[in-house]
Amino acid sequence: MFEIRPIVRAVALLCAGAAPLYAQAQEHSEPPPRVEITGSRIKRVDAETASAVQVITAEDIARSGATTVTDVLRNLPAGNTGGYVTEGTPSQAFGSAGVSLRGLGAGSTLTLINGRRVAPFGFGSASFVDTNAIPVNAIERVEVLLDGASAIYGADAIGGVINIILRKNYEGLSATVSGGTSAYHDGNMGNASITYGQGKLEQDGYNWLLSLSHSDISPVLVNARERTKDGDFRRVGLADRRSTFSSNAYTASGTTGGTFLGIIGDCAPLNDPASPTLNGRCIADSTNSVTLQSKAQRDNVYSALTYALSGGWELFGDASLSRSRQASTMYSYATNAYGAYTNDLVDKYGLYGNAPGTTISYLLLPASHPQNRWGKTVAVRYLFNDIPTTIASESRNMRYTFGARGTLGKWDVEAAGMFSRSLTDTRYRGYLQDSVLMNDVLDADGLVRNSFTLSNPGANDPALMARLYPQLNNRADTSTSSIDLHGNRELFTLPGGPLAISLGAEFRREKFDAVPDTLFTDGSIQLIGMTGSNGSRSVSAAYGELNAPVLKTVELSLAARSDHYSDFGSAFTPKAGVKWSPLPQLAFRGTYAEGFRAPSLPELHAGNTNGYIKVLDPKLCPVYDAANANCDIYVAYTTGANPDIKAEKSKSFTVGVVVEPIPRWSLSVDVYNIKRRNELSTINASYLLENEAKFADRIVRNPVSGKLDHISLITANLSETQTRGVDVDARGVTPLGDWGRLTMTASYNRMNSYKSSNTPDDPLAEYAGYYELPKNRARFGLAWDRGPWDASVNWNYVGGYLLKTSPDSVCSFQAATPWYCDVHSSLTADAYVSYKGFRNLELSLSVRNLANKEAPFDASKIAYLQGYSPTYHSQLGRYFQLSATYKFK
């Protein structure tokens, strides 16, 4: 659930004047403490500022049944495409997860822990915090700032800030065990945690807590669900994605082989009346190897200490260690993909009905080979899964903070040092080393050597198999260390209250060292290209903030920050806000902010990656003709970092209203508008070729034939994005007398527009409502509590969107299955109930996806054998989780 702080406290929030403060003073025997909230460094009794902040409490997390921070943040209505998800097609950032607010990308969403930065994940194209590494059981609350905050926190905050606040004070000993399973009796989860806290800060002068947790999650394959039970998607009007590229022999002719002859090895032939063209062949169905949910294991240790000193000062510190392991199986690739992408499997002499040098999609098995029973050279369509394709990731994260806070004269001061480090190892297996295939498996004429046995890896030399399918190891080591000092005080009294100021300074050191396996970077494995990054920099900053209640009904806020990057330069970012309260139950608010995002270390220092991409050459193929090779051609490309890139810059506006129509019921509506320019992106290959005159320096053609030889897709400041929309948040509490209390929460985001351009010279095109950019997202909850009972139901809504990627693109399913050009909306419900009537024991049950709904069908994801978008949805189905917490006395 999402909470906007109740406006019943909110006369103070809205008016920021003496009368509301006096009213609060009447309710408490002593003045309420001032707190620092996300979006401002000024401590205040009012929890609200001119900026909208959503809060997710520990109770909300428990009611959601979430087992990771990623689960918690996945349902943020303000979240959108551009983040990283744990599931889906494995990528270089496998095993991690990151949030993207406003659809501006994980690199433009700043994720903090206790208000400070942490080391980013070591792989991926953006610099982002892996939310899988944060212990969910140690969270006190999550605050989400929904406007730009570069003036307070620095770069990365263009889209907003997610501040994850961990527990600071706890007394006692408690243990929690929980287990979960899906309605299909798979995807099992087990979790155990223990928390111990000692000391009362007010009485004993200290508090120390320690929290330990461990969780295991079992894998689920895609064929465990009806939609993807096998690769034959003709049942839903799509193609049969079972492959004959397994161990099938054909006559050696053409590019894919001629007449089917038989099977190599002991594969059972298909016998399916519905598939007469495939019967008798060995069929590869990758749904039995692709994971819907990966195997995962997570361990976390978190400790925090607060120690009171004389004079109102206190020392504080915290330390966290985490280890996150994830493993997945994937589909292997066959001779058709290998030959097409790498051009290594060729009919060298034109002996099989092709022009010399033609790319072919099979291995040539000579007549002399022991497995050849046809007495002539045959073509074998072959799947390279002698060693199954797997990926496994292990991330180890550590974070240490130590500081002091107190009063120095009239200043509330805090200073701290922090060190954070992230180590990631990712292991791949099942990818062919090209030179071993070409030199040790095939002979000089491109024929399979008689000494190599197909479809029986155990019959081959183990040393050869180890070189052919090497284990590949990627390693990343990132760190962020910082020292910061900030303080705030009241200067003098204005008509509406005291003028408050905050000043601060920060220095941090960032290091990034991501090293892919050399076989990925030196071209030994052409099918997949990866790039590493190595760099470091220092960042120093100074910032200030003013909060001025100029009238009892008007409050102004100003903030500014200056950052200096040792490798980039300096930048200045201002922010201004206003809050006007014409009535105690009504307030209007607005902000203006400028922002910048300095290029991340990977964007500045990543090496180049080479690969192949299929394109249509509009210069040599002005009208599509299947006989024209230039209409469907693979061309070499290079992508990677660009040392000449500039910072992204932004301007954002918000205007909103907060109202409390009746006591304990509040509603806020905020309109936002964000414009980002100099956006870093990789240019689309089709767009590049269609505008060759504009990008002549990125295209290389053969000087004689004029055919494409190479294109450059390196990162550059190419794009511009403008997005605007509305956030609506509401909260209400209704007493039910002897029947307890009913609480309602609601959060809604409407993306009215999301416009972007490929280059600064192009007109903006509208993308809102197109692929993976739904216009509407919402979350609504009802909670009831009475005595030992607590129950709730939460509904999550994701709006539908078109499968087209842009207004000018064409849905590839339009002709045959036009109904697949829309991804439908989704509404799921989660339920929770807990009982505390037993002594020291709390039992709870949560059920996610109560109605066991399938994720909306996304036909474009069938190519990856998933059929849905993991950015917003899950195909796990109804999921039960039972928990028990015991508090020792």
KAGIDA-V144209 format. One record per helix or strand of 3 or more residues. SS is the DSSP state (@ for helix, = for strand). FROM is the first residue (numbers start at 1). TO is the last residue. If there is no record, write none. Layout:
# KAGIDA-V144209
SS,FROM,TO ; SS,FROM,TO
This chain:
# KAGIDA-V144209
@,7,15 ; @,18,27 ; =,53,57 ; @,58,64 ; @,69,74 ; @,106,108 ; =,109,113 ; @,131,133 ; @,136,138 ; =,139,145 ; @,150,153 ; =,160,166 ; =,172,182 ; =,189,198 ; @,201,204 ; =,206,217 ; @,222,224 ; @,226,228 ; @,233,236 ; =,246,251 ; =,260,263 ; @,286,288 ; =,291,293 ; =,295,308 ; @,310,312 ; =,314,329 ; @,335,342 ; =,363,365 ; =,378,383 ; =,390,408 ; =,411,429 ; @,434,441 ; @,457,459 ; @,462,468 ; =,472,494 ; =,497,515 ; @,518,521 ; =,533,551 ; =,554,565 ; =,569,583 ; =,586,597 ; @,601,605 ; =,609,615 ; @,629,631 ; =,633,639 ; =,648,662 ; =,665,681 ; @,685,690 ; @,696,698 ; =,699,701 ; =,708,712 ; =,716,735 ; @,737,739 ; =,741,757 ; =,776,786 ; =,789,798 ; @,818,821 ; =,826,838 ; =,841,848 ; @,859,864 ; =,879,888
